């Protein structure tokens, strides 16, 4: 893959199958199980971004928001065959610009410790303490 051939698109028409496959590859799960991404994004997200190579979605992220100053980065995923080429940083940067343009002043992200280098060093986030409550 040559980075010059990768196209970063924001708020593109969501393809439920493509996003579901990428999400399953990144987080585990059945890549044949299709989730209603288009409905979710259009209902809850202020912005989303994807990286496309030869027409295939190979990286994705979106921002949900509180209707005010705070956006929340979710579902950052890069296809395992295309990791470590700057795609995650590119889609996070693109969606951060979109969120700022929409009025967000803060962009939050929760992540596991092994992703600290990516979010802090590559994307510029400041590490903070966060909490998590499993509801079911």
Secondary structure, DSSP 8 states (H G I E B T S, - for coil): --GGGEEEEES----HHHHHHHHHHHH-S-TT----HHHHHHHHEEEEEEEEETTEEEEEEEEEE-SSSEEEEEEEEE-GGGTTSSHHHHHHHHHHHHHHHTT-SEEE----GGGHIIIIIIT-------------
